[in-house]
């Protein structure tokens, strides 16, 4: 009698949820400090979901209407290229909208985060942006005259 080999997951559910929190925090910090870190966090989140759930991720993605709605921004831009005369500009817009297609794919295997992990994720989000706001306001008040003059010329806070 042959034994049926069951597929083993790389991570446990607990580890998977903590990895989600970690990569989402990378995205939050990347939104403030570094585009590269935000991209790395997104790519890691997608890779994690595909490695964790395998082909089931794609099945869930195609069955769930909510994920398709989130991808709508990408599909609108993609199909608008049919009438586009400037293909270079259109491809640039498609490249910009790719996260709208990829991030719903990353969140497809996530059923529900544990309350502790969800609260950690929210606190990480709030802390990241509070620290960022504190640094920006500190820099503004230290260089009040210079930055205010640059506002009058149409510049932003450096």
DSSP file (Angstrom, degrees, kcal/mol; ACC not computed):
  #  RESIDUE AA STRUCTURE BP1 BP2  ACC     N-H-->O    O-->H-N    N-H-->O    O-->H-N    TCO  KAPPA ALPHA  PHI   PSI    X-CA   Y-CA   Z-CA
    1    1 A X              0   0    0      0, 0.0     2,-0.3     0, 0.0     0, 0.0   0.000 360.0 360.0 360.0 129.0    0.0    0.0    0.0
    2    2 A X        -     0   0    0      1,-0.0     2,-0.4     0, 0.0     0, 0.0  -0.587 360.0-129.7 -83.6 140.0    1.4    3.4   -1.1
    3    3 A X        -     0   0    0     -2,-0.3     2,-0.6     1,-0.0    -1,-0.0  -0.701  19.6-125.3 -86.7 139.5    1.5    6.2    1.4
    4    4 A X        -     0   0    0     -2,-0.4     2,-0.6     1,-0.0    -1,-0.0  -0.744  20.6-139.5 -85.6 124.1    0.1    9.5    0.2
    5    5 A X        -     0   0    0     -2,-0.6     2,-0.3     3,-0.0    -1,-0.0  -0.734  16.2-148.4 -86.6 121.1    2.7   12.2    0.6
    6    6 A X        -     0   0    0     -2,-0.6     2,-0.3     1,-0.1    -1,-0.0  -0.681  21.0-108.9 -90.8 144.2    1.1   15.4    1.9
    7    7 A X        -     0   0    0     -2,-0.3     2,-0.4     1,-0.0    -1,-0.1  -0.515  31.7-148.3 -70.8 131.7    2.4   18.8    0.9
    8    8 A X        -     0   0    0     -2,-0.3     2,-0.2     2,-0.0    -1,-0.0  -0.836  11.5-127.0-103.7 141.0    4.1   20.5    3.7
    9    9 A X        -     0   0    0     -2,-0.4    43,-0.1     1,-0.1    44,-0.1  -0.545  10.2-132.8 -84.1 150.4    4.1   24.3    3.9
   10   10 A X  S    S+     0   0    0     41,-0.4     2,-0.3    -2,-0.2    -1,-0.1   0.882  90.7  30.6 -68.5 -39.5    7.3   26.2    4.3
   11   11 A X  S    S-     0   0    0     41,-0.1     2,-0.1    40,-0.1    -1,-0.1  -0.876  81.6-119.9-120.7 151.6    5.9   28.4    7.2
   12   12 A X     >  -     0   0    0     -2,-0.3     4,-2.5     1,-0.1     5,-0.2  -0.377  38.5-103.4 -76.4 168.3    3.4   27.7    9.9
   13   13 A X  H  > S+     0   0    0      1,-0.2     4,-2.2     2,-0.2     5,-0.2   0.889 123.6  52.2 -60.5 -39.0    0.3   29.9   10.0
   14   14 A X  H  > S+     0   0    0      2,-0.2     4,-2.0     1,-0.2    -1,-0.2   0.932 111.7  44.7 -63.0 -47.2    1.8   31.9   12.9
   15   15 A X  H  > S+     0   0    0      1,-0.2     4,-2.3     2,-0.2    -2,-0.2   0.877 110.9  55.2 -65.4 -37.8    5.1   32.5   11.1
   16   16 A X  H  X S+     0   0    0     -4,-2.5     4,-1.9     1,-0.2    -1,-0.2   0.913 108.7  47.4 -61.5 -43.7    3.2   33.5    7.9
   17   17 A X  H  X S+     0   0    0     -4,-2.2     4,-2.0     2,-0.2    -1,-0.2   0.885 111.6  49.5 -68.8 -37.9    1.2   36.1    9.8
   18   18 A X  H  X S+     0   0    0     -4,-2.0     4,-2.4     1,-0.2    -1,-0.2   0.879 109.3  53.0 -67.1 -35.7    4.3   37.6   11.5
   19   19 A X  H  X S+     0   0    0     -4,-2.3     4,-2.7     2,-0.2     5,-0.2   0.884 106.6  53.1 -65.0 -37.4    6.0   37.7    8.1
   20   20 A X  H  X S+     0   0    0     -4,-1.9     4,-2.4     2,-0.2     5,-0.2   0.932 109.5  48.4 -60.9 -45.6    3.0   39.6    6.7
   21   21 A X  H  X S+     0   0    0     -4,-2.0     4,-2.1     1,-0.2    -2,-0.2   0.924 112.4  49.4 -60.5 -45.1    3.4   42.1    9.6
   22   22 A X  H  X S+     0   0    0     -4,-2.4     4,-1.8     1,-0.2    -2,-0.2   0.932 113.6  44.0 -60.9 -48.4    7.1   42.5    8.9
   23   23 A X  H  X S+     0   0    0     -4,-2.7     4,-1.8     1,-0.2    -1,-0.2   0.844 112.1  52.8 -71.2 -32.9    6.8   43.0    5.1
   24   24 A X  H  X S+     0   0    0     -4,-2.4     4,-2.3    -5,-0.2    -1,-0.2   0.891 108.1  51.8 -65.9 -37.9    3.9   45.5    5.6
   25   25 A X  H  X S+     0   0    0     -4,-2.1     4,-2.6    -5,-0.2     5,-0.3   0.880 106.2  54.3 -65.1 -36.7    6.0   47.4    8.0
   26   26 A X  H  X S+     0   0    0     -4,-1.8     4,-2.4     1,-0.2    -1,-0.2   0.905 108.4  49.6 -60.7 -40.5    8.8   47.5    5.3
   27   27 A X  H  X S+     0   0    0     -4,-1.8     4,-2.0     2,-0.2    -2,-0.2   0.919 110.3  50.1 -64.5 -43.5    6.2   49.0    3.0
   28   28 A X  H  X S+     0   0    0     -4,-2.3     4,-1.0     2,-0.2    -2,-0.2   0.939 113.9  43.9 -60.9 -48.1    5.2   51.6    5.5
   29   29 A X  H >X>S+     0   0    0     -4,-2.6     4,-3.0     1,-0.2     3,-0.5   0.884 111.9  55.0 -64.9 -37.7    8.8   52.6    6.2
   30   30 A X  H 3<5S+     0   0    0     -4,-2.4     8,-0.3    -5,-0.3     4,-0.3   0.835 100.3  58.8 -64.8 -33.0    9.5   52.6    2.5
   31   31 A X  H 3<5S+     0   0    0     -4,-2.0    -1,-0.2     1,-0.2    -2,-0.2   0.816 116.7  34.6 -63.7 -29.2    6.6   55.0    1.8
   32   32 A X  H <<5S+     0   0    0     -4,-1.0    -2,-0.2    -3,-0.5    -1,-0.2   0.873 136.1  13.3 -90.6 -43.9    8.3   57.5    4.1
   33   33 A X  T  <5S+     0   0    0     -4,-3.0     2,-0.4     1,-0.3    -3,-0.2   0.840 121.5  18.0-107.2 -41.7   12.1   56.9    3.4
   34   34 A X     >< -     0   0    0     -5,-0.5     4,-1.7    -4,-0.3    -1,-0.3  -0.971  41.0-156.0-149.5 122.9   12.8   54.8    0.4
   35   35 A X  H  > S+     0   0    0     -2,-0.4     4,-2.4     1,-0.2     5,-0.2   0.858 102.0  58.6 -63.0 -33.5   11.0   53.7   -2.7
   36   36 A X  H  > S+     0   0    0      1,-0.2     4,-2.7     2,-0.2    -1,-0.2   0.910 104.2  49.1 -63.6 -42.0   13.3   50.7   -2.9
   37   37 A X  H  > S+     0   0    0      2,-0.2     4,-2.5     1,-0.2    -1,-0.2   0.882 110.2  51.5 -66.3 -37.4   12.2   49.5    0.5
   38   38 A X  H  X S+     0   0    0     -4,-1.7     4,-2.1    -8,-0.3    -1,-0.2   0.919 112.4  46.4 -63.5 -42.6    8.6   49.8   -0.4
   39   39 A X  H  X S+     0   0    0     -4,-2.4     4,-2.8     2,-0.2     5,-0.2   0.904 111.6  50.9 -65.4 -41.6    9.2   47.8   -3.6
   40   40 A X  H  X S+     0   0    0     -4,-2.7     4,-2.7     1,-0.2     5,-0.2   0.917 110.1  50.3 -62.5 -43.0   11.1   45.2   -1.7
   41   41 A X  H  X S+     0   0    0     -4,-2.5     4,-2.1     2,-0.2    -1,-0.2   0.907 112.3  46.8 -61.4 -42.5    8.3   44.9    0.9
   42   42 A X  H  X S+     0   0    0     -4,-2.1     4,-2.2     2,-0.2    -2,-0.2   0.933 113.9  46.9 -65.4 -45.8    5.7   44.4   -1.9
   43   43 A X  H  X S+     0   0    0     -4,-2.8     4,-2.7     1,-0.2     5,-0.2   0.911 112.9  49.6 -63.2 -42.1    7.8   41.9   -3.8
   44   44 A X  H  X S+     0   0    0     -4,-2.7     4,-2.5    -5,-0.2    -1,-0.2   0.878 109.3  52.6 -64.7 -36.9    8.5   40.0   -0.6
   45   45 A X  H  X S+     0   0    0     -4,-2.1     4,-2.0    -5,-0.2    -2,-0.2   0.908 112.1  44.9 -64.8 -42.6    4.8   40.0    0.3
   46   46 A X  H  X S+     0   0    0     -4,-2.2     4,-2.2     2,-0.2     5,-0.2   0.930 114.3  48.5 -66.6 -45.7    3.9   38.5   -3.1
   47   47 A X  H  X S+     0   0    0     -4,-2.7     4,-2.8     1,-0.2     5,-0.2   0.902 110.7  52.5 -61.8 -40.2    6.6   35.9   -2.9
   48   48 A X  H  X S+     0   0    0     -4,-2.5     4,-2.6    -5,-0.2     5,-0.2   0.922 109.7  47.7 -61.2 -45.1    5.6   35.0    0.6
   49   49 A X  H  X S+     0   0    0     -4,-2.0     4,-2.1     2,-0.2     5,-0.2   0.886 114.6  45.7 -67.4 -37.3    2.0   34.4   -0.4
   50   50 A X  H  X S+     0   0    0     -4,-2.2     4,-2.2     2,-0.2    -2,-0.2   0.918 116.4  44.9 -71.4 -42.3    2.9   32.3   -3.5
   51   51 A X  H  < S+     0   0    0     -4,-2.8   -41,-0.4    -5,-0.2    -2,-0.2   0.872 115.8  48.2 -67.3 -35.9    5.5   30.3   -1.5
   52   52 A X  H  < S+     0   0    0     -4,-2.6    -2,-0.2    -5,-0.2    -1,-0.2   0.917 130.2  17.2 -70.9 -43.6    3.1   29.8    1.4
   53   53 A X  H >< S-     0   0    0     -4,-2.1     3,-1.4     1,-0.2    -2,-0.2   0.486  88.1-162.9-113.8  -5.0    0.0   28.8   -0.5
   54   54 A X  T ><  -     0   0    0     -4,-2.2     3,-1.4     1,-0.3     4,-0.4  -0.264  69.0  -8.6  61.7-139.3    1.4   27.8   -3.9
   55   55 A X  T 3> S+     0   0    0      1,-0.3     4,-1.5     2,-0.2     3,-0.4   0.670 123.1  76.6 -66.8 -18.3   -1.0   27.5   -6.8
   56   56 A X  H <> S+     0   0    0     -3,-1.4     4,-2.8     1,-0.2    -1,-0.3   0.814  84.0  66.3 -62.9 -28.6   -3.9   28.0   -4.5
   57   57 A X  H <> S+     0   0    0     -3,-1.4     4,-2.3     1,-0.2    -1,-0.2   0.919 102.5  45.3 -58.9 -44.5   -3.1   31.7   -4.3
   58   58 A X  H  > S+     0   0    0     -3,-0.4     4,-2.4    -4,-0.4    -1,-0.2   0.883 111.9  51.8 -68.3 -38.2   -4.0   32.1   -8.0
   59   59 A X  H  X S+     0   0    0     -4,-1.5     4,-1.4     2,-0.2    -2,-0.2   0.928 112.0  46.1 -62.7 -45.0   -7.2   30.1   -7.6
   60   60 A X  H  X S+     0   0    0     -4,-2.8     4,-1.6     1,-0.2    -2,-0.2   0.907 111.3  53.6 -63.1 -41.5   -8.3   32.2   -4.7
   61   61 A X  H  < S+     0   0    0     -4,-2.3    -2,-0.2    -5,-0.2    -1,-0.2   0.918 111.3  44.0 -60.4 -45.3   -7.4   35.4   -6.6
   62   62 A X  H  < S+     0   0    0     -4,-2.4    -1,-0.2     1,-0.2    -2,-0.2   0.729 115.3  48.9 -76.0 -20.5   -9.5   34.5   -9.6
   63   63 A X  H  < S+     0   0    0     -4,-1.4     2,-0.7    -5,-0.2    -1,-0.2   0.704  94.6  82.1 -87.8 -21.4  -12.5   33.3   -7.5
   64   64 A X     X  -     0   0    0     -4,-1.6     4,-1.2    -3,-0.2     3,-0.4  -0.763  58.4-165.0 -96.0 115.4  -12.6   36.4   -5.2
   65   65 A X  H  > S+     0   0    0     -2,-0.7     4,-2.2     1,-0.2     5,-0.2   0.841  86.6  61.7 -66.0 -34.4  -14.5   39.4   -6.7
   66   66 A X  H  > S+     0   0    0      1,-0.2     4,-1.8     2,-0.2    -1,-0.2   0.872 103.0  50.3 -62.2 -36.7  -13.1   41.8   -4.1
   67   67 A X  H  > S+     0   0    0     -3,-0.4     4,-1.2     1,-0.2    -1,-0.2   0.862 108.5  52.5 -69.9 -34.6   -9.6   41.2   -5.3
   68   68 A X  H  < S+     0   0    0     -4,-1.2     4,-0.4     2,-0.2    -2,-0.2   0.886 106.2  53.7 -66.7 -38.2  -10.6   41.8   -8.9
   69   69 A X  H >< S+     0   0    0     -4,-2.2     3,-1.3     1,-0.2     4,-0.3   0.906 106.4  52.2 -62.7 -40.8  -12.1   45.1   -7.9
   70   70 A X  H 3< S+     0   0    0     -4,-1.8     3,-0.5     1,-0.3    -1,-0.2   0.805 108.7  51.8 -63.7 -28.0   -8.8   46.1   -6.3
   71   71 A X  T >X S+     0   0    0     -4,-1.2     4,-2.0     1,-0.2     3,-0.6   0.481  81.8  97.1 -84.8  -3.3   -7.1   45.2   -9.6
   72   72 A X  H <> S+     0   0    0     -3,-1.3     4,-2.5    -4,-0.4     5,-0.2   0.848  75.3  59.3 -58.7 -37.7   -9.5   47.3  -11.6
   73   73 A X  H 3> S+     0   0    0     -3,-0.5     4,-1.6    -4,-0.3    -1,-0.2   0.895 108.2  46.1 -59.7 -39.6   -7.1   50.3  -11.8
   74   74 A X  H <> S+     0   0    0     -3,-0.6     4,-2.6    -4,-0.2    -1,-0.2   0.941 112.4  49.2 -66.7 -46.7   -4.5   48.2  -13.5
   75   75 A X  H  X S+     0   0    0     -4,-2.0     4,-2.5     1,-0.2     5,-0.2   0.856 108.3  53.6 -65.2 -35.5   -6.9   46.6  -16.0
   76   76 A X  H  X S+     0   0    0     -4,-2.5     4,-1.3     2,-0.2    -1,-0.2   0.939 112.8  43.2 -63.4 -46.2   -8.4   50.0  -17.0
   77   77 A X  H  X S+     0   0    0     -4,-1.6     4,-0.6    -5,-0.2    -2,-0.2   0.901 113.5  52.7 -66.1 -40.5   -4.9   51.4  -17.8
   78   78 A X  H >< S+     0   0    0     -4,-2.6     3,-0.9     1,-0.2    -2,-0.2   0.934 112.9  42.4 -61.5 -47.0   -3.9   48.1  -19.5
   79   79 A X  H >< S+     0   0    0     -4,-2.5     3,-1.2     1,-0.2     4,-0.3   0.696 102.4  68.7 -76.6 -17.5   -6.9   48.1  -21.8
   80   80 A X  H >< S+     0   0    0     -4,-1.3     3,-0.9     1,-0.2     4,-0.3   0.703  83.8  74.7 -70.9 -17.2   -6.7   51.9  -22.5
   81   81 A X  G X< S+     0   0    0     -3,-0.9     3,-0.6    -4,-0.6    -1,-0.2   0.655  77.0  75.8 -69.4 -14.8   -3.5   51.1  -24.4
   82   82 A X  G <  S+     0   0    0     -3,-1.2    -1,-0.2     1,-0.2    -2,-0.2   0.890 105.7  33.8 -61.9 -38.7   -5.5   49.8  -27.3
   83   83 A X  G <  S+     0   0    0     -3,-0.9     2,-0.3    -4,-0.3    -1,-0.2   0.363  95.3 117.6 -96.8   4.6   -6.4   53.3  -28.3
   84   84 A X    <   -     0   0    0     -3,-0.6     3,-0.1    -4,-0.3    -3,-0.0  -0.545  42.4-172.0 -81.2 133.9   -3.1   54.9  -27.3
   85   85 A X  S    S+     0   0    0     -2,-0.3     2,-1.1     1,-0.2     3,-0.2   0.765  81.2  62.6 -88.5 -29.5   -0.9   56.5  -29.9
   86   86 A X     >  +     0   0    0      1,-0.2     4,-2.0     2,-0.1    -1,-0.2  -0.751  61.3 173.9 -99.6  88.7    1.9   57.0  -27.5
   87   87 A X  H  > S+     0   0    0     -2,-1.1     4,-2.7     1,-0.2     5,-0.2   0.822  75.8  58.6 -66.4 -32.2    2.9   53.5  -26.5
   88   88 A X  H  > S+     0   0    0      2,-0.2     4,-1.7     1,-0.2    -1,-0.2   0.946 109.6  42.5 -63.7 -47.9    5.9   54.6  -24.5
   89   89 A X  H  > S+     0   0    0      1,-0.2     4,-1.9     2,-0.2    -2,-0.2   0.883 113.8  53.3 -64.9 -38.6    3.8   56.7  -22.2
   90   90 A X  H  X S+     0   0    0     -4,-2.0     4,-2.3     1,-0.2    -2,-0.2   0.918 107.6  50.0 -62.9 -44.5    1.2   54.0  -22.0
   91   91 A X  H  X S+     0   0    0     -4,-2.7     4,-2.3     1,-0.2    -1,-0.2   0.858 107.8  54.7 -63.1 -34.7    3.8   51.4  -20.9
   92   92 A X  H  X S+     0   0    0     -4,-1.7     4,-1.9     2,-0.2    -1,-0.2   0.919 109.1  47.2 -63.8 -42.8    5.1   53.8  -18.3
   93   93 A X  H  X S+     0   0    0     -4,-1.9     4,-1.8     2,-0.2    -2,-0.2   0.874 110.2  52.5 -65.5 -37.9    1.5   54.1  -16.8
   94   94 A X  H  X S+     0   0    0     -4,-2.3     4,-0.6     1,-0.2    -1,-0.2   0.918 108.8  50.7 -62.9 -42.3    1.1   50.3  -16.9
   95   95 A X  H >< S+     0   0    0     -4,-2.3     3,-0.8     1,-0.2     4,-0.3   0.896 109.5  50.4 -61.5 -41.0    4.4   49.9  -15.0
   96   96 A X  H 3< S+     0   0    0     -4,-1.9     3,-0.5     1,-0.2    -1,-0.2   0.846 111.6  48.3 -65.8 -33.8    3.1   52.4  -12.4
   97   97 A X  H >X S+     0   0    0     -4,-1.8     3,-1.4     1,-0.2     4,-0.5   0.460  80.0  99.4 -89.5  -1.7   -0.2   50.5  -11.9
   98   98 A X  H XX S+     0   0    0     -3,-0.8     4,-2.3    -4,-0.6     3,-1.7   0.852  73.4  63.8 -55.8 -37.9    1.4   47.0  -11.6
   99   99 A X  H 3> S+     0   0    0     -3,-0.5     4,-2.5    -4,-0.3     5,-0.4   0.828  94.2  62.3 -57.6 -28.0    1.1   47.1   -7.7
  100  100 A X  H <4 S+     0   0    0     -3,-1.4     4,-0.3     1,-0.2    -1,-0.3   0.748 111.6  37.9 -68.1 -21.3   -2.7   47.3   -8.2
  101  101 A X  H <X S+     0   0    0     -3,-1.7     4,-0.7    -4,-0.5    -2,-0.2   0.823 121.2  43.3 -90.3 -39.4   -2.5   43.9   -9.8
  102  102 A X  H  X S+     0   0    0     -4,-2.3     4,-1.7     2,-0.2     3,-0.2   0.885 105.0  58.0 -81.2 -40.8    0.1   42.4   -7.6
  103  103 A X  H  X S+     0   0    0     -4,-2.5     4,-1.8     1,-0.2     5,-0.2   0.900 103.7  52.1 -63.8 -41.3   -0.9   43.4   -4.1
  104  104 A X  H  > S+     0   0    0     -5,-0.4     4,-0.5    -4,-0.3    -1,-0.2   0.880 108.4  53.7 -59.5 -33.0   -4.3   41.8   -4.3
  105  105 A X  H >< S+     0   0    0     -4,-0.7     3,-0.6     1,-0.2     4,-0.4   0.875 106.6  52.3 -64.6 -36.8   -2.5   38.6   -5.3
  106  106 A X  H 3< S+     0   0    0     -4,-1.7     3,-0.3     1,-0.2    -2,-0.2   0.844 111.9  45.0 -67.7 -33.4   -0.3   39.0   -2.2
  107  107 A X  H >< S+     0   0    0     -4,-1.8     3,-0.8     1,-0.2    -1,-0.2   0.447  87.5  94.0 -91.7   0.5   -3.4   39.3    0.1
  108  108 A X  T << S+     0   0    0     -3,-0.6    -1,-0.2    -4,-0.5    -2,-0.1   0.913  85.7  44.9 -60.8 -46.2   -5.3   36.4   -1.5
  109  109 A X  T 3  S+     0   0    0     -4,-0.4     2,-0.7    -3,-0.3    -1,-0.2   0.576  88.9 102.7 -79.0  -4.1   -4.2   33.6    0.9
  110  110 A X    <   +     0   0    0     -3,-0.8     3,-0.1     1,-0.2    -3,-0.0  -0.670  42.6 175.8 -83.0 115.9   -4.7   35.8    4.0
  111  111 A X        -     0   0    0     -2,-0.7     2,-0.3     1,-0.3    -1,-0.2   0.968  66.4 -31.9 -79.2 -65.5   -7.9   34.7    5.7
  112  112 A X        -     0   0    0      0, 0.0    -1,-0.3     0, 0.0     2,-0.2  -0.937  60.8-121.1-157.6 133.2   -7.7   36.9    8.8
  113  113 A X        -     0   0    0     -2,-0.3    -3,-0.0    -3,-0.1     5,-0.0  -0.507  38.4-101.6 -74.3 145.2   -4.8   38.2   10.8
  114  114 A X     >  -     0   0    0     -2,-0.2     4,-2.6     1,-0.1     5,-0.2  -0.320  34.1-114.6 -57.0 146.8   -4.7   37.3   14.5
  115  115 A X  H  > S+     0   0    0      1,-0.2     4,-2.5     2,-0.2     5,-0.2   0.887 115.7  51.9 -56.7 -41.7   -5.8   40.2   16.7
  116  116 A X  H  > S+     0   0    0      1,-0.2     4,-2.1     2,-0.2    -1,-0.2   0.909 112.5  44.9 -62.7 -42.3   -2.3   40.6   18.2
  117  117 A X  H  > S+     0   0    0      2,-0.2     4,-2.4     1,-0.2    -1,-0.2   0.875 112.1  51.7 -71.0 -36.9   -0.7   40.8   14.8
  118  118 A X  H  X S+     0   0    0     -4,-2.6     4,-2.3     2,-0.2    -2,-0.2   0.913 111.1  47.3 -65.5 -42.4   -3.3   43.2   13.4
  119  119 A X  H  X S+     0   0    0     -4,-2.5     4,-2.8     2,-0.2     5,-0.2   0.897 111.4  51.8 -65.5 -40.1   -2.8   45.5   16.4
  120  120 A X  H  X S+     0   0    0     -4,-2.1     4,-2.4    -5,-0.2    -2,-0.2   0.910 109.5  50.3 -61.2 -42.0    0.9   45.3   15.9
  121  121 A X  H  X S+     0   0    0     -4,-2.4     4,-2.0     2,-0.2    -2,-0.2   0.915 112.0  46.8 -62.6 -44.4    0.5   46.2   12.2
  122  122 A X  H  X S+     0   0    0     -4,-2.3     4,-2.7     2,-0.2    -2,-0.2   0.919 112.5  49.0 -65.3 -44.0   -1.7   49.2   13.1
  123  123 A X  H  X S+     0   0    0     -4,-2.8     4,-2.9     1,-0.2     5,-0.2   0.885 110.2  52.3 -63.3 -37.8    0.7   50.4   15.8
  124  124 A X  H  X S+     0   0    0     -4,-2.4     4,-2.4    -5,-0.2    -1,-0.2   0.907 110.4  48.2 -62.8 -41.4    3.6   50.0   13.3
  125  125 A X  H  X S+     0   0    0     -4,-2.0     4,-2.0     2,-0.2    -2,-0.2   0.948 115.0  44.1 -62.5 -50.1    1.8   52.1   10.8
  126  126 A X  H  X S+     0   0    0     -4,-2.7     4,-2.3     1,-0.2     5,-0.2   0.927 114.7  48.7 -63.3 -45.9    0.9   54.8   13.3
  127  127 A X  H  X S+     0   0    0     -4,-2.9     4,-2.6     1,-0.2     5,-0.3   0.905 109.0  53.6 -62.1 -42.8    4.4   54.9   14.8
  128  128 A X  H  X S+     0   0    0     -4,-2.4     4,-1.9    -5,-0.2    -1,-0.2   0.930 114.5  40.0 -58.1 -46.9    6.1   55.1   11.4
  129  129 A X  H  X S+     0   0    0     -4,-2.0     4,-2.3     2,-0.2    -1,-0.2   0.794 113.3  53.9 -79.6 -26.6    4.1   58.1   10.3
  130  130 A X  H  X S+     0   0    0     -4,-2.3     4,-2.4    -5,-0.2    -2,-0.2   0.920 111.1  46.4 -67.6 -43.5    4.2   59.8   13.7
  131  131 A X  H  X S+     0   0    0     -4,-2.6     4,-2.3     2,-0.2    -2,-0.2   0.913 113.2  50.0 -63.6 -42.2    8.0   59.6   13.7
  132  132 A X  H  X S+     0   0    0     -4,-1.9     4,-2.3    -5,-0.3    -2,-0.2   0.926 111.3  48.0 -61.7 -45.5    8.1   60.8   10.1
  133  133 A X  H  X S+     0   0    0     -4,-2.3     4,-2.8     1,-0.2     5,-0.2   0.888 110.1  53.1 -63.5 -38.8    5.9   63.8   10.9
  134  134 A X  H  X S+     0   0    0     -4,-2.4     4,-2.5     2,-0.2    -1,-0.2   0.919 110.4  46.7 -63.2 -43.7    8.0   64.6   14.0
  135  135 A X  H  X S+     0   0    0     -4,-2.3     4,-2.5     2,-0.2    -2,-0.2   0.916 114.0  47.7 -64.6 -42.7   11.2   64.7   11.9
  136  136 A X  H  X S+     0   0    0     -4,-2.3     4,-2.3     2,-0.2    -2,-0.2   0.928 114.3  45.7 -65.8 -44.7    9.6   66.8    9.2
  137  137 A X  H  X S+     0   0    0     -4,-2.8     4,-2.8     2,-0.2     5,-0.2   0.897 112.3  52.2 -65.5 -39.2    8.2   69.3   11.7
  138  138 A X  H  X S+     0   0    0     -4,-2.5     4,-1.9    -5,-0.2    -2,-0.2   0.927 111.4  46.3 -60.5 -45.2   11.5   69.4   13.6
  139  139 A X  H  X S+     0   0    0     -4,-2.5     4,-1.5     1,-0.2    -1,-0.2   0.881 112.5  51.9 -64.4 -37.7   13.3   70.2   10.4
  140  140 A X  H  < S+     0   0    0     -4,-2.3     7,-0.2     1,-0.2    -2,-0.2   0.936 111.3  44.9 -65.3 -46.4   10.7   72.8    9.4
  141  141 A X  H >< S+     0   0    0     -4,-2.8     3,-0.8     1,-0.2    -1,-0.2   0.808 111.3  54.0 -70.8 -27.7   10.9   74.6   12.8
  142  142 A X  H 3< S+     0   0    0     -4,-1.9    -1,-0.2     1,-0.2    -2,-0.2   0.828 123.3  27.8 -72.1 -31.0   14.8   74.5   12.7
  143  143 A X  T 3X S+     0   0    0     -4,-1.5     4,-2.5    -5,-0.2     5,-0.3  -0.313  79.9 145.5-122.5  47.1   14.8   76.1    9.3
  144  144 A X  H <> S+     0   0    0     -3,-0.8     4,-2.4     1,-0.2     5,-0.2   0.901  70.7  44.5 -56.3 -50.7   11.6   78.1    9.5
  145  145 A X  H  > S+     0   0    0      1,-0.2     4,-2.3     2,-0.2    -1,-0.2   0.928 115.6  46.5 -63.2 -47.2   12.6   81.1    7.4
  146  146 A X  H  > S+     0   0    0      1,-0.2     4,-1.9     2,-0.2    -1,-0.2   0.921 116.1  43.7 -63.6 -46.0   14.3   79.2    4.6
  147  147 A X  H  X S+     0   0    0     -4,-2.5     4,-1.8    -7,-0.2    -1,-0.2   0.884 112.3  52.7 -70.8 -37.6   11.6   76.6    4.2
  148  148 A X  H  X S+     0   0    0     -4,-2.4     4,-1.5    -5,-0.3    -1,-0.2   0.905 109.8  49.5 -63.8 -40.2    8.8   79.3    4.3
  149  149 A X  H  X S+     0   0    0     -4,-2.3     4,-0.9    -5,-0.2    -1,-0.2   0.882 108.6  52.7 -64.1 -37.6   10.6   81.2    1.6
  150  150 A X  H  <>S+     0   0    0     -4,-1.9     5,-3.0     1,-0.2     4,-0.3   0.836 104.1  57.2 -69.3 -29.9   10.9   78.1   -0.5
  151  151 A X  H ><5S+     0   0    0     -4,-1.8     3,-1.4     1,-0.2    -1,-0.2   0.900 102.6  54.6 -62.1 -39.8    7.1   77.6   -0.1
  152  152 A X  H 3<5S+     0   0    0     -4,-1.5    -1,-0.2     1,-0.3    -2,-0.2   0.773 108.2  49.8 -65.5 -24.6    6.6   81.0   -1.6
  153  153 A X  T 3<5S-     0   0    0     -4,-0.9    -1,-0.3    -3,-0.2    -2,-0.2   0.414 125.2-102.1 -92.8   0.5    8.7   79.9   -4.6
  154  154 A X  T < 5S+     0   0    0     -3,-1.4    -3,-0.2    -4,-0.3    -2,-0.1   0.601  76.9 133.2  93.3  12.2    6.6   76.7   -5.0
  155  155 A X      < -     0   0    0     -5,-3.0    -1,-0.3    -6,-0.1     2,-0.2  -0.367  47.3-127.6 -89.5 172.9    9.1   74.2   -3.4
  156  156 A X        -     0   0    0     -2,-0.1     2,-0.3     1,-0.1    -1,-0.1  -0.617  40.4 -74.2-111.0 173.2    8.3   71.5   -0.9
  157  157 A X              0   0    0     -2,-0.2    -1,-0.1     1,-0.2   -17,-0.0  -0.537 360.0 360.0 -67.7 129.7    9.9   70.7    2.4
  158  158 A X              0   0    0     -2,-0.3    -1,-0.2   -19,-0.1   -22,-0.0   0.526 360.0 360.0 -69.9 360.0   13.3   69.1    1.7
